Amino acid sequence: MTSLKRWLSQNTGFAAAITLLLILYLSYNALHPRGFSSAVAIQNSNEAVAIAFVAMAQTLPVLLGGLDLSVGAVMTLTNCVASELLNGSPAEILFGAILTLATGALFGFLNGCIVVYGRIQPIIATLATGAIAIGLALLIRPKPGGNVDDDLSWAFTNSVWDLADTYGFADGGDAWWIRPFADIPVPFLLVVFVAVVVWVPFRRSVTGRTVYAIGSAEGAAYMSGLPIHRAKVAAFTLGGFLAACGGLYLAIQTSSGNADVQQAGAYTLNSIAAVVLGGTSLLGGAGSAIGSLVGAMILRVISFYFRILDIDPLLQPLIEGVVLLTAVSFGAFRTLRVKNTLDLFR
């Protein structure tokens, strides 16, 4: 009980985000005519994947005490790249996916190098690189289009049974060991897989702990001999990789690429709100990508209510704007009410 109280005191924002998500999503399913069904879960997870990945990408620079204004643009660029490469033989599709993810990681690496060695504030550096990413996306896709493998698009946007049936493993989805998982949405499993395989090891590494130390007190981290430059470059590189995961999945989901400037800006803004909703401090040094994932799901669930409550489309941007402003304001309020910034990390 003592350890639980300690965890709650140290992760109040994250615990509140999980509680809010459960309340909103359970209420949504209760109101939905087909609530608590596999079809609804698959549809919801498909709509949440891209913003979840972009929110996780935004977490890294925020933990450092900055913001990355290029995550939406990098997602858009990699979406366009994937729309050109995700077709052909299985080997060609795999190569296309790897090249797509490498493109995002390379852009993140570029951001990190500019911030570290150019000594430019992250918000300025990423504003410029985001514009470059959008420009490249427009060169690749002057207008929406593309060609994504149909089997890939179907299998990765539906249930585990559909995945097994499409690629013919586990007796076409009828094997006894896969039946308990047959109705689980594949998009949900992809996000969980990336979070567990990529984020968790990074957080536990020396580089990951250094990112937290930089956000808490960069001077103290430097005096402790921690690899400051390496951690910053690694954080932005991983952020670019996660944004590319969002772009890759968006191409699989829509079977196309679209160099939409407004889309890029909307995803960037929503990623910041999701980070704050997930309990990550805008001052850096406190929070996690898992929390941002929860925050992104909260934002999506709010948009789900628009459909079942039949809210006027003209009012939807207003409501979303109020939610985003409220989310960011909560993070700012926490910053303003302390006299000593060290109180934020106690």
N, C-alpha and C positions, 0 to 999 in steps of 0.2 A: 504493500500500500504506500509506503514511504517513497519507494522508487517511482511509482506511478505519479504521485504528487510532484515529485521532482521533475519528471519528464513533462508533465502538464505545465509546470511553471516555466520551463525552459522552451517549450514549444506551444505556447498559447495560441499563436496565430495559426499554426498548422492544425491544431486540434479544432479550433473554431471553423476552419475551412472544411475539414472533413464532416463536421456536424452539419454545417450549412448545406453541403453537397447532398448528404443523405436525406435531409429534410426536403430539399427542393426536388430531388430526383424521385423519391418515393411519392411525394405529392403529385408530381407530374404523371407518373404511371397510374396513380389512383384516378386521376382525371381523364386520362387517355382511354378511348373506347377499347383499344387493344393493348392496354398497359400490361407490364410484366410478361410480355411475350418475346420470343426470340427475334421476330421481325422488327419490333420496335427497338430492341437493344442493338441490332445490327445497323439500323438506320442511324440511331443516335451516335454510335461509336464511329461510323464513317464520317459524320459531320464534325466530330470532335478531334480526330487524329491530327490534322494539319496544325490547328491552333495549339494542341498539346505539345507537339514537337517544337514549334516556334517559341512557346512559353518556356520550355526547358532550355532552349538555346539562349534566351534572354537572361536566364538566371545567372549564367556564368559571369558576364560583365557586371551585373548588378551586385553580385557577391564581392567583386573587386571594388565596388563603390562608383561604378559608372553606368552608362547605358549604351546599348548597341542599336542604332537606328537603321542598321542594314539587314536585320534578320528577315524582315518581310521581303526585301528585295532579293536576298540570297535564295530564299524559298522560291520566289517567282522565277529567278534565273535557272535554278536546278529543275524546276517543273518544266521549263522549256527544253532544257537539255535532255531530260528523261523522255519527253514526248518524241524526241528524234531517235533515241537509242533503244527503247524497250520493245524491240521486235526482232524477229528472226529466230534462230535456233536457241535452245536453252543456254548454250555457252555465250552467244552474242547478247542475250538478255542479261545474263549475269555480269558480263563485261560492261554493259551499258549502265547497270545499277551501280557498279563499283565506280565507274567514271563519274556518274552523277554525284555520288557521295564525296568523291575526291574533289570535285569542283567546289562544293560547299566548304570542305575543310581547307582548301587552298585559299578561298576568299577569307575565311576566318583567320588563317595564318597571316595573310596580308594585313588584315586589321590589327592583329597583335603586333606585328613588326612595326607598323606605322605608329602605334601608340607607344611602344617601348623605345624604339630607336629614333623615331621622329619626334618623340616627346610632345605629342599632340593629344589633347583631351579626347577620350573615346567618343563622346557625343559628336564632336566635329569630324574626327577621322571617319567614323562610320556613316555619317551623313554623306560624305564625299564618295566613299566606296559603294554605298547603297545606290547612288546615282549611276556609278559605273556599271553595277550589276544590272540595273534596269536597262541601261543602254545596250548591254550585251544581250539581254533577254529579247529586246526589240529587234536586234539584228538576226537572232535565231528564229524568232516567231513574230514577224511584222503583223500577222493577224492570227487569231486562235486556230489551232489545228494540231495535227500529229497523228501518230500511228502506234498505239500501244497494244501489245499482244492480248487478244481477247481472253484466252484462258487465264493469263496472269491477272487481268483486271477482274474477272469473275471470282477467281479463287480467293484473292486477298481482300475482297470487299464483302464477303459473306461469312458463313459459319465454318467451323472446323470440318463439319461433314461435307460441305461443298468443296473445301480445299482438298480433302482426301478423295472425293469422288472425281474431281477434275484431273488430278494427277495420278489416280489409280493406286494409291497405297492404302494400307489398313483395310484390304478387301473392299475398296471403294467406299470406305466410311462405315462399313457394317461390322468391323471387328469388335469383339466384346470390350476391349480395353479403351476404345475410342468413344463408345456410346455415351459414357457420362459427360464427355466434353463436346459432344457433337453440335450442340446448339450455341456454344460460346462464340462470340464474334471474333473473327481473325484480326480485325483492326485493333481491338482491345488487347489481344495477345501480343501484337507487334509493339505497341507502345510499352507494355509491361516488360517485354523482352529487352528492348533498347534501354529502358530505365535500369534494369537489373544488371545487364551485361556491360553497359557503357558508364552510366552515372555512378553506380554504387562502388565499383573498383576505383574510379577516379577520385571520388570523395575520400576514400580510405587511404589513397596514396599520399606520399610526401608532397607531391605537386598540388593535389587537391586540398590538403590541409594548409598549404602555403597560400592558396587563393583565399581561404577564410581568414588567415592571419593578415594578409594584405588589406582586406576590407575592414578588419577590426582596427589595425594600427600598422600602417605600412612602415613607418620609421622603426618601430619595435621589431617588425619582421626582418627588416634589413640588418639591424644590429644583431639579431639572433643568427645571422648567417644563412638565412633561408634563400632558396633560388628565386628571387623576385622576378627577374626577367623571364626565366623559363616558365614560371607559373602563369604570368600574364599572357604570354604567347600561346601556351597550352590551353588556357581558358577560352580565348577567342577562337582558336582552332577547333576546339570541341563544340563551341557554340555554332560555328559554321557548319560542322558536320551534322549537328542536330537539326539546324534549319534545312539542310539538304534532305534529311530524312522526311521532313514535312513536304518538301517539293517533290520528292520521289513518290511519296504516297499520293499526293494530289494528282500526279500524272496517271498513276494506276487507277485511281478512283474515277477520274473524268475521261480517261483515255485520250487526253489532249494536253496541250500546253497553251498558256495564255500570259503574255507579257503585260499584265494589267497593273498600271501604276497605282490606281486607287486600291486595288486588292492588297498590294504590297504595304501601302501605308496603313490600311485597316488592320492587317495582321500584326504589324509592328506595334501599333497603339494597343491592341488587345493583348499582346504579349506582356506589355508593361503592367497592365491592369491585372492580368492573371498572376504575375509574379507577386504583386502586392497582396492580392486576395489569398495567395498560398502561404503568406506569412513571412516572406523574405523582406528584410529591411532595405530600404532604398539607400541607406548609408553604407551598406555592404557588411560582410562578415557574419551574417546570420540568415539562415534559410536553407532551402534545398530545391533541387529540380523536381523532386517528388511533390513538394508543396505547390510548385508552379503548375505541375500537371493537374493537381486537384483544382487549383484556381481556374485553369483553362476549362475544365469540365463544368465548373460553376457558371462561367460565362455562357457556355453553350446551352446548358440546361435552361438558363433564363430566356435564351432565344427560342427554345422549344415551346415555351409557354405562349409565344406569340401565335403559334398555329392552333393550339387547342382552345385558347381563349378568344380567338378571332379578333385580335387587336388590329386596328386600322394600320395599314402599312405606312401611312404618313406619320404615325406616332411612334413607330418602332425605332427609328434613328434617335428620336428624342429620349426615349426610355433607355436605350443602350448608352447614349451619351451621359445620362444622369448616373447610371450604374458605374461606368468607367470613371467619371469624375469622383464619385463617392469612394471607389476603391483606392484611387491614387491619393485622395485626401486623407484616408485613414492612415496610410503610410507616412504622409507628411505630418499629420497630427502627432503621431508617436515620436517623430523627430523633434517637434517643437516643444513638447511638454517636458523634456528632460533638460536639466541644466548642464549635466556632464554626459558627453556622448558615450563614456564607458558604461553608463547605466544600461545602455541598450544591449550590452553583451553579457550582463550578469545573470 
